[in-house]
Amino acid sequence: MFRTDYRLEIKKRDWLLVVRLFGEIDHHSAVYMREELDKLILKERPRRLVLDLSCIEFMDSAGLGLLMGRLRLMHDIGGVMALTRPNERIMKILRLAGMERFMEIDGEGAKGDR
């Protein structure tokens, strides 16, 4: 099923930027999300970026690439990145990819059975 209902919800406070992602992160949506996140990061230059994954229903390898690219961009501007509230399916993908080594991950799925 092809979906086009991707969107971002942004909250900014001081040097913290929290972005809630919606929909699915696949090769179609990752292009849009990458462009929007990069513009936002370069404009706001936060010290800490938190991506809220609570409204992400599906993520594949394109999603992992999206996350790693934003992590690198945050590193390049001297900031850090964290993920919050992934569901169990998304958390499983993050664990298999070893993403916990690169960034803080907390929330619903992060506390699942280890």
N, C-alpha and C positions, 0 to 999 in steps of 0.2 A: 504494500500500500504506500503510495507516494503522498507525503504530507508537506504542506507549506506553511503551517502555523507556528513558525519559529518567532520567538521574541525574547527580549531582555527587559528586566525590571531593575532599575538602578537606584541605589541609595548611597549617598556620600556624606561622610562626617569627618571633618578635619582631614587627616591623611589616610583614612580608611575608605575603601570603595567596595561595596557589596553588590554583586550582580547576580540576580536570580535568572537562570536560564530555563526556558520552557520548550516542551516538545521533545523531539528526537535529535540526537547528534549523530548524523551519518554524513556521507560525502556531499550530499546536497546542502544540508544546513550548516555544516562546518565552514563552508566558504563564507556564507553570510555572517555567521557568528564571529569568525576570525576577523573579518573586516571591521565589524562594529566594535568588538572588544579592543582591537588594536587602536582604532581612532580614539576610543574612550580612554584607554590607558595612556596614550601619548598626550592627550589633552589634559587629563587630570593629574598624571604623574603621582599616583598614590604610593605610599610607603608599604601598604598592605592591601592586597586584592583578595577578596573572598568570593569564590564562585559557589553559589547556592545551587545544588543539583536536585533539590527536592521535587522539582516539577519536570525532571527529565525522565521520560518513560523508556527510552532505548538509547544505547550508545554502542558504537562499534569502534574499530581501530581509527577511524577518522576522528572520533571523539578524543581518543588518547593523544593523537597528534595535535588536536586543538589545544588540549590542556598543556602538553609539553611546550608548545610554541609560546603560549602566554606565560608560562613559568620562565622561559628564557627571556622573553621581553621584560618581565618584571625584574629579573636579575640584571639585565642590561641597564635598567634605569635606577638600580640600587634598591629595589623593593623586594618583598616576599609575597608568596601566594599560598592560599590555603583553599581546601574544598570543604564544604559542609553539606550535611544531610543527603548523601547519596542513598538510594534504596538498595536493598540487598543484592539485586542483579547487577547494578552499576558498581557496587562495592566489590563484588566478586571479580569483575573485570579489572578494577583498579588494583586489587591485591595481586592478581595473576601477572599484571604488568609491573609490579613492584613500585607502584606510584607512592606508597607510604615512605619510601626512602628519600623521595625528593621534596615532598610537601606534607604539611599537616592535613590530616583528613579526620573530620569528626562528624558526629551526628548519628542518625537512625541506623544506617547500614554499617557504620564503622564499628559498632559494638556487637555485631553479630557473632555467630559461633566461629571461633578461631581454632 
